[in-house]
């Protein structure tokens, strides 16, 4: 149960990091 929570947290952080990289790339291209 505890491990599942850690995975969900990591997945959430990954999604946020991905969005951040995409935003950064968009700003860089513009």
LINVENBEL-V647640 format. One record per residue. N is the residue number from 1. RES is the residue in one letter. D_FIRST is the distance of its C-alpha to the first C-alpha in Angstrom with 2 decimals. Layout:
BEGIN
n & res & d_first
N & RES & D_FIRST
N & RES & D_FIRST
END
This chain:
BEGIN
n & res & d_first
1 & X & 0.00
2 & X & 3.80
3 & X & 5.43
4 & X & 5.24
5 & X & 6.59
6 & X & 8.96
7 & X & 10.11
8 & X & 10.89
9 & X & 12.69
10 & X & 14.53
11 & X & 15.53
12 & X & 16.88
13 & X & 18.79
14 & X & 20.11
15 & X & 21.42
16 & X & 23.09
17 & X & 24.60
18 & X & 25.87
19 & X & 27.48
20 & X & 29.02
21 & X & 30.52
22 & X & 31.90
23 & X & 33.47
24 & X & 34.92
25 & X & 36.38
26 & X & 37.89
27 & X & 39.51
28 & X & 40.79
29 & X & 42.36
30 & X & 44.05
END
